Amino acid sequence: MPIITYMLIGLAGGFVGGALGLGGGAVMVPLLVMAGGLTQHQAQGTVIGLLTVPVFLAAAWRYYAAGNLQLNITGLMIIGFVIGSFAGAHLVQYLPAAVLKRIFGVALVLIGLKMVLLK
């Protein structure tokens, strides 16, 4: 895959994720699978590595500067998030790619439906 393709995927995912507050994963994983040629496992692992530093430096800082980052809530969630992230990343290594892809897709659909249909 040409380097420019991955740069464009990153640009598109970063723009949409930053503009909509998606954190990038909901956008980047499907882009890497469909346009980047990665497996579901590779895409999810790549996105986790990709988002660790840039999300804090770019998006989180911008939200903080605008007064939209609730540090008290963020601080409380970090412990559970770290434990849950480790457990989830460990578990998915045992799932076939097809199953993982379906779970990811269903989660995105359910989140989207809730946002559109419920107040």
C-alpha positions in Angstrom: 0.0 0.0 0.0 1.4 3.4 -0.9 2.5 5.6 2.0 0.2 8.4 0.8 -2.8 6.1 1.2 -2.1 5.7 4.9 -1.4 9.4 5.3 -4.8 10.2 3.7 -6.6 7.6 5.9 -5.0 9.3 8.9 -6.0 12.7 7.7 -9.6 11.7 7.1 -9.9 9.7 10.3 -8.3 12.5 12.4 -10.5 15.2 10.9 -13.8 13.3 11.3 -12.8 11.9 14.8 -11.7 15.4 16.0 -14.7 17.2 14.5 -17.2 14.7 16.0 -15.4 13.7 19.2 -15.3 10.1 18.2 -11.8 9.5 19.4 -10.8 8.3 16.0 -11.2 4.6 16.6 -14.8 4.4 15.2 -13.5 6.1 12.0 -10.0 4.8 11.7 -10.6 1.0 12.2 -13.1 0.7 9.4 -10.9 2.9 7.1 -7.8 0.8 7.8 -9.7 -2.4 7.1 -11.6 -1.3 4.0 -9.0 1.1 2.4 -5.8 0.1 4.2 -5.9 -3.6 3.7 -5.4 -4.5 7.4 -7.1 -7.3 9.2 -9.5 -6.3 12.0 -6.9 -7.3 14.6 -4.2 -5.3 12.9 -6.5 -2.2 12.5 -7.6 -2.2 16.1 -4.0 -2.6 17.4 -2.7 0.1 15.0 -5.4 2.5 16.0 -4.7 2.0 19.7 -1.0 2.7 19.1 -1.8 5.7 16.8 -4.2 7.4 19.2 -2.2 7.2 22.4 -0.1 10.3 22.1 -1.8 12.3 19.3 -5.2 12.3 20.8 -3.9 13.9 24.0 -1.7 16.4 22.3 -4.2 17.5 19.6 -7.8 16.8 20.3 -7.8 16.6 24.1 -5.8 19.8 24.5 -8.2 21.6 22.1 -11.2 20.4 24.0 -9.5 21.4 27.3 -8.7 24.9 26.0 -12.4 25.3 25.0 -13.5 24.2 28.5 -15.0 21.0 27.2 -12.7 18.5 28.9 -14.0 17.5 32.4 -10.8 16.7 34.2 -12.6 15.5 37.3 -14.6 12.9 35.4 -11.6 12.0 33.2 -9.4 11.3 36.2 -12.0 9.0 37.8 -12.4 7.0 34.6 -8.7 6.5 33.8 -8.2 3.6 36.3 -11.2 1.6 35.0 -10.3 2.5 31.4 -6.7 1.2 31.8 -7.9 -2.1 33.3 -10.7 -2.5 30.8 -8.4 -1.7 27.9 -5.9 -4.4 29.0 -8.6 -7.0 29.5 -10.3 -6.2 26.2 -7.1 -6.2 24.2 -6.2 -9.5 25.7 -9.6 -11.1 25.0 -9.8 -10.1 21.4 -6.6 -12.0 20.6 -8.6 -15.2 21.0 -11.5 -14.1 18.7 -11.4 -14.9 14.9 -11.2 -11.8 12.8 -14.7 -12.4 11.3 -16.2 -12.5 14.7 -14.3 -9.4 15.9 -15.3 -7.5 12.7 -19.0 -8.3 13.3 -18.8 -7.3 17.0 -17.2 -4.0 16.0 -19.8 -3.3 13.3 -22.8 -4.2 15.6 -21.4 -1.9 18.3 -21.1 1.0 15.8 -24.6 0.4 14.5 -26.1 0.3 18.1 -24.2 3.5 19.1 -25.4 5.2 16.0 -29.0 4.1 16.4 -29.0 5.3 20.0 -27.7 8.7 19.1 -30.1 9.2 16.2 -33.3 7.7 17.8 -33.0 8.4 21.5 -32.8 11.7 23.4 
